[in-house]
Amino acid sequence: MLSSKAKEWIANGNLDEKLAYLYVCGPDKAKDYRNRLLQAVEAFEKRYGTDRDINIFSAPGRTEIGGNHTDHQRGNVLAASVNLDVIAVVSKGDNNRVRVESEEYPADVLDAGNLERKEAEQNTSPALIRGILSKFAQMGYRVGGFEAYTTSDVLSGSGLSSSAAFEVLIGTIVNDLFCGGKESALKIAQIGQYAENVYFGKPCGLMDQAASSVGGFVAIDFKDAENPVVQKVDFDFGKCGYSLCIIDTKGSHADLTPDYAAIPAEMKAVAAYFGKDVLSEVSEDAFQREILEVRKKAGDRAVLRALHFYADNARAKKEAQALNRGDFETFKKLIIESGYSSYMYLQNVFSPSHVQEQGVSLTLALCQKYLSEKGGAYRVHGGGFAGTVQTFVPDAYLEEFIEKMEAVLGKGSCHVLKIRPVGGTRIL
């Protein structure tokens, strides 16, 4: 659709019903998303010209619901897409030039005919784009150029994985423009993971990309690394009487890389005692029988982290089962158990190198005080050490809860999110 026609189409409310479904909102709120699309189209026109034939794509951020630090051991996780996303206005080119310009960032420009990995691009967005194009080309597709303008409201540093949303967005664009939409949501997620691992240089798991690409609640079993089992969980979160509130503890992730790296390293050290690569390859019974010797080889913290893995791995499956049968009370109980396990055994709530900075610990203490008698649930969210806490708050108590938390953590610390039912998609 020509950009001028698209603006008219959007302004007349023709996408409002789709937007209300996509962003889990009422008709009045859909108008805000309509205006966001209009602004994005106008920003595209300023950069690339008017009356271009355009499409609009979207990919959501995600929240980790269950399975804290289980994915890198090829275990089970429960995740969900949220109603914050990155969108792109896109026009297919007639040559190999790819140009992706994001709001307030310089343009990424590359040649779709030159897809070799470039060392100098590591840890940059061009590396992700080139890696995604390369993987599609390896699969036999003839990829080419396109021009895109993107804008995101996925909170940076929130544990909602803005990077995975960007990867899924680019994968969804390429799949639509050059592959006839043939590839599945899971395959797009795997392509994003490939780009991040091989081109970007970060050895991430697949959870973030899969949750963003598939959409809704998603249970993932990573035991078979090449063919993970991804299942949608049938639960309407909007009708359960609770709100998802992600709390930003305002902690810095600087200097925490060694803390993050130690978790998979110690878990793998336990697995190595049994001659295996990851803990999912070691039975819990075998581990329990050998704890004394494992302590000697890997140390007590590694043993505690392995205990967390086995418990939270099983717990993630139980959480998905509880939601599938509509048992939100059991789900909340499991969420709290997961949080305590992360605190006591996984030990990713604060860094032993920065004991004076315990924003996550303090936030969890406040959540326990304010939510326990109200029937809410809470846990550390994502990687831990700094960052965010995830809470499920009764709708009737939400306003008061936010007021109490922000009195300590500052205005804007609490972010109320919806579970989005759709993953990476073309809006227009």
C-alpha positions in Angstrom: 0.0 0.0 0.0 1.3 3.5 -0.9 2.4 5.4 2.2 -0.1 8.2 1.5 -2.9 5.7 1.2 -1.7 3.9 4.3 -1.9 7.1 6.4 -5.4 7.6 5.2 -6.3 4.0 5.9 -4.9 4.1 9.5 -6.3 7.6 10.3 -9.8 6.4 9.4 -9.6 3.7 12.1 -9.5 0.7 9.7 -6.8 -0.9 11.9 -8.3 -0.1 15.3 -9.8 -3.5 15.8 -6.6 -5.2 14.9 -4.6 -2.9 17.2 -6.9 -3.4 20.1 -6.4 -7.1 19.8 -2.7 -6.9 19.3 -2.0 -4.5 22.2 -4.8 -5.9 24.5 -6.6 -2.6 24.9 -10.0 -1.0 24.4 -11.0 1.1 21.4 -10.0 4.4 23.1 -6.5 3.2 23.7 -6.3 1.8 20.2 -6.3 5.5 19.0 -2.9 6.0 20.7 -1.4 3.1 18.8 -3.0 4.4 15.6 -1.2 7.7 16.1 2.0 5.8 16.8 1.7 4.1 13.4 0.9 7.4 11.7 4.0 9.0 13.2 6.2 6.1 12.1 4.9 6.3 8.5 5.6 10.0 8.5 9.1 9.4 9.9 9.7 6.8 7.1 8.6 9.3 4.5 11.0 12.0 5.7 13.8 9.6 5.3 12.9 7.6 2.2 10.4 9.7 0.3 6.6 9.8 -0.1 4.3 7.5 -1.9 6.5 4.5 -1.4 4.8 1.0 -1.3 5.1 0.1 2.4 4.3 -2.6 4.9 4.2 -2.3 8.7 5.6 -5.0 11.0 5.7 -5.6 14.8 7.6 -7.8 17.2 7.0 -7.8 21.0 9.2 -7.8 24.0 8.9 -10.8 26.3 8.7 -11.6 30.0 10.2 -14.7 31.6 7.5 -16.3 33.7 9.0 -19.5 34.9 12.4 -21.3 34.7 15.0 -18.9 36.0 18.4 -19.7 34.4 17.1 -23.1 33.1 17.3 -22.4 29.4 21.1 -22.5 29.1 21.0 -26.0 30.7 18.6 -27.0 28.0 15.7 -27.2 30.4 12.1 -26.0 30.5 10.9 -22.4 30.6 7.6 -20.5 30.5 7.6 -17.1 28.8 5.2 -14.7 27.3 5.1 -11.8 24.9 4.0 -8.4 26.2 2.2 -5.4 24.8 5.4 -3.4 24.3 7.0 -3.8 20.9 9.3 -2.6 18.2 7.6 -1.6 14.9 9.0 -1.1 11.4 7.6 0.7 8.4 9.3 -1.1 5.4 9.6 -0.8 1.7 11.2 -3.5 -0.5 14.0 -2.3 -2.6 15.0 -3.1 -6.2 18.7 -3.7 -5.3 20.7 -5.2 -2.5 21.0 -2.2 -0.3 19.5 -2.7 3.2 19.0 0.4 5.3 17.4 0.2 8.7 17.1 3.5 10.6 15.9 3.6 14.2 14.5 6.5 16.2 17.4 8.6 17.5 20.0 6.2 16.2 22.2 6.4 13.1 21.2 4.2 10.1 22.5 0.7 9.7 23.4 0.2 6.0 24.7 -3.0 4.5 24.7 -5.0 1.2 22.5 -8.1 1.0 24.9 -9.5 -1.5 27.7 -9.4 1.0 26.7 -11.6 4.0 30.0 -12.8 5.3 30.5 -12.3 9.1 32.5 -9.2 9.8 34.6 -9.1 13.0 34.3 -5.3 13.2 30.5 -5.6 13.4 30.4 -7.8 16.5 28.0 -6.4 19.2 26.3 -4.1 16.7 22.8 -4.2 15.2 24.3 -4.5 11.6 25.7 -7.8 12.7 22.2 -9.0 13.7 20.7 -7.9 10.4 23.5 -9.4 8.3 23.3 -12.7 10.3 19.6 -13.0 9.8 19.9 -12.3 6.0 22.8 -14.8 5.8 20.8 -17.6 7.5 17.8 -17.1 5.2 20.3 -17.2 2.2 21.8 -20.4 3.6 18.3 -21.9 3.6 18.0 -21.3 -0.1 16.1 -18.0 -0.2 17.1 -15.2 -2.5 17.2 -12.2 -0.2 17.5 -8.6 -1.3 17.4 -5.0 -0.2 14.8 -3.0 1.8 14.5 0.2 3.6 13.0 0.5 7.1 12.2 2.9 9.9 11.8 1.4 13.3 10.7 2.7 16.7 10.4 0.8 20.0 8.7 1.2 23.3 10.3 -2.0 24.7 12.0 -0.7 27.9 15.8 -0.9 27.6 17.4 -2.8 30.5 14.0 -4.0 31.8 14.6 -7.7 31.2 11.9 -7.6 28.4 14.5 -8.3 25.7 14.5 -5.5 23.2 17.3 -7.2 21.3 15.3 -10.4 20.7 12.3 -8.2 19.6 14.6 -6.5 17.0 15.8 -9.9 15.8 12.3 -11.2 15.4 11.2 -8.0 13.7 14.0 -8.3 11.1 13.3 -12.0 10.6 9.6 -11.4 10.2 10.3 -8.7 7.6 12.7 -10.9 5.6 10.3 -13.9 5.8 7.5 -11.8 4.4 9.4 -9.9 1.7 11.6 -12.6 0.3 10.2 -16.0 1.5 6.5 -15.6 1.0 5.9 -16.0 4.7 6.8 -19.7 4.5 8.9 -20.0 7.6 7.3 -20.7 11.0 7.5 -18.4 14.0 9.9 -20.9 15.7 12.2 -21.0 12.7 12.3 -17.1 12.7 13.3 -17.3 16.4 16.1 -19.8 15.6 17.3 -17.6 12.8 17.5 -14.7 15.3 19.4 -16.8 17.8 21.9 -17.8 15.0 22.5 -14.2 14.2 23.1 -13.3 17.9 25.4 -16.3 18.5 27.4 -16.3 15.3 27.4 -12.7 14.0 26.7 -10.6 17.1 28.9 -12.7 19.3 26.7 -13.5 22.2 26.0 -17.1 23.2 22.3 -16.6 24.1 19.7 -19.3 24.4 16.4 -19.4 22.4 13.9 -18.4 25.0 13.8 -14.6 24.3 13.4 -15.0 20.5 10.9 -17.9 20.8 8.6 -16.0 23.2 8.7 -12.8 21.0 8.2 -14.7 17.7 5.5 -17.2 18.8 3.5 -14.9 21.1 1.2 -15.4 24.1 2.2 -17.7 26.9 4.8 -20.2 25.5 6.1 -23.3 27.2 9.5 -24.4 25.8 11.5 -27.6 26.3 15.1 -27.1 25.2 16.3 -30.6 25.7 16.8 -31.1 22.0 18.8 -28.0 21.2 18.2 -28.3 17.4 14.5 -29.0 17.8 13.1 -27.5 20.9 9.5 -28.3 21.7 7.4 -25.1 21.8 3.8 -25.2 23.0 1.3 -22.3 23.3 -0.4 -22.2 26.7 -4.1 -21.6 26.5 -4.8 -19.0 29.2 -6.6 -15.6 29.0 -4.6 -13.5 31.5 -6.9 -10.6 31.0 -9.7 -12.4 32.8 -7.8 -13.7 35.9 -8.2 -10.5 38.0 -4.5 -9.8 38.3 -2.1 -7.4 36.6 1.5 -8.1 35.5 3.7 -5.4 37.0 7.4 -5.3 36.2 9.4 -3.2 38.7 12.6 -1.5 37.7 14.9 -1.6 40.8 17.1 1.1 39.1 20.2 -1.1 39.6 23.2 -0.9 37.3 24.3 -3.9 35.2 27.8 -2.6 35.0 30.6 -4.9 36.3 28.1 -7.8 36.7 29.3 -9.9 33.7 31.3 -12.2 35.9 28.3 -12.8 38.1 26.1 -13.7 35.2 28.8 -15.9 33.6 29.4 -17.8 36.8 25.9 -19.3 36.9 26.0 -21.4 33.6 29.7 -22.1 34.3 29.0 -23.6 37.7 26.0 -25.6 36.5 28.1 -27.0 33.7 30.8 -27.8 36.1 28.3 -30.1 38.0 27.2 -31.6 34.7 30.9 -32.2 33.7 31.4 -34.3 36.9 29.0 -36.8 35.2 30.6 -36.4 31.8 27.8 -34.3 30.4 27.6 -30.8 28.9 24.5 -29.5 30.7 22.4 -30.4 33.7 19.3 -31.5 31.7 21.5 -34.5 30.6 22.0 -35.6 34.2 19.2 -37.2 36.2 18.3 -35.6 39.5 18.6 -39.0 41.2 22.2 -39.4 40.0 23.0 -35.9 41.1 21.5 -36.5 44.6 23.5 -39.7 45.0 26.8 -37.9 44.2 26.3 -34.6 46.1 29.2 -35.3 48.5 31.7 -35.8 45.6 30.2 -33.0 43.5 30.8 -30.6 46.4 34.5 -31.5 46.4 34.8 -31.0 42.7 32.6 -28.0 42.0 32.0 -26.3 45.3 28.9 -25.7 47.4 27.5 -22.8 45.4 27.5 -24.9 42.3 25.6 -27.7 44.1 23.0 -25.1 45.3 22.6 -23.8 41.8 22.1 -27.3 40.5 19.4 -27.9 43.2 17.7 -24.7 41.9 17.9 -26.0 38.3 16.2 -29.3 39.0 13.4 -27.7 41.1 12.8 -24.7 38.8 13.0 -26.9 35.7 10.1 -29.1 37.0 8.3 -26.0 38.3 8.2 -24.3 34.9 6.3 -27.3 33.5 3.9 -27.3 36.5 3.3 -23.5 36.0 2.3 -24.2 32.3 0.1 -27.0 33.4 -1.6 -24.9 36.0 -2.4 -22.1 33.5 -3.7 -24.7 30.9 -6.2 -25.9 33.4 -7.0 -22.3 34.6 -5.6 -22.8 38.1 -4.2 -19.4 38.8 -3.9 -20.0 42.6 -1.5 -22.9 42.0 0.4 -20.8 39.4 0.9 -18.0 41.9 2.2 -20.4 44.6 4.7 -21.8 42.1 5.9 -18.3 41.1 6.6 -17.5 44.8 8.5 -20.8 45.2 10.5 -20.0 42.1 11.5 -16.6 43.6 12.6 -18.1 46.9 14.6 -20.7 45.0 16.4 -18.1 43.0 17.2 -16.1 46.1 18.4 -19.0 48.3 19.9 -21.5 45.9 20.6 -19.8 42.5 21.8 -16.7 44.4 21.2 -14.2 41.7 19.4 -11.5 43.7 22.6 -9.4 44.5 26.2 -9.5 43.6 28.7 -10.7 46.4 31.0 -8.1 44.9 28.6 -5.2 45.5 26.8 -6.1 48.8 25.9 -2.4 49.4 23.7 -2.5 46.3 20.7 -4.7 46.9 17.9 -3.1 45.0 16.4 -6.4 44.0 16.5 -7.8 47.5 14.9 -4.6 48.9 12.2 -4.7 46.2 11.4 -8.4 47.0 11.2 -7.6 50.7 8.7 -4.8 50.0 6.7 -7.1 47.6 6.5 -9.7 50.4 5.2 -7.1 52.8 2.7 -5.5 50.5 1.5 -8.6 48.5 1.5 -11.6 50.8 -1.8 -10.7 52.5 -3.4 -9.6 49.2 -2.8 -12.9 47.4 -0.2 -11.5 45.0 3.0 -13.2 43.7 6.5 -12.0 43.1 10.0 -13.2 41.9 13.3 -11.9 40.5 12.9 -11.4 36.8 15.4 -12.5 34.2 19.1 -12.7 34.8 19.1 -11.1 38.2 21.7 -9.3 40.3 20.2 -6.0 39.2 17.3 -5.0 37.0 13.7 -6.0 37.6 11.2 -7.9 39.8 8.1 -9.5 38.4 4.8 -9.2 40.3 1.2 -10.4 39.8 -1.0 -7.9 41.6 -4.7 -8.1 42.3 -6.4 -5.5 40.0 -8.3 -3.9 42.9 -5.0 -3.3 44.8 -2.8 -2.3 41.8 -3.0 1.5 42.2 -2.2 1.4 46.0 0.6 -1.1 45.4 2.3 1.1 42.8 2.0 4.1 45.0 3.7 2.2 47.9 6.5 0.8 45.7 7.3 4.0 43.9 7.5 5.9 47.2 10.7 3.9 47.8 11.9 3.2 44.3 10.9 6.4 42.5 8.2 7.5 40.1 8.0 5.4 36.9 9.5 2.3 38.6 6.4 0.2 38.0 5.4 -0.9 34.5 2.0 -2.5 34.1 2.0 -4.8 31.1 -0.5 -7.0 29.3 0.2 -10.5 27.8 0.1 -10.0 24.0 -1.6 -12.9 22.1 0.4 -12.4 18.9 4.2 -12.6 18.3 6.1 -11.3 15.3 3.5 -10.1 12.7 2.7 -7.9 9.8 0.2 -5.2 10.8 -0.3 -3.7 7.4 
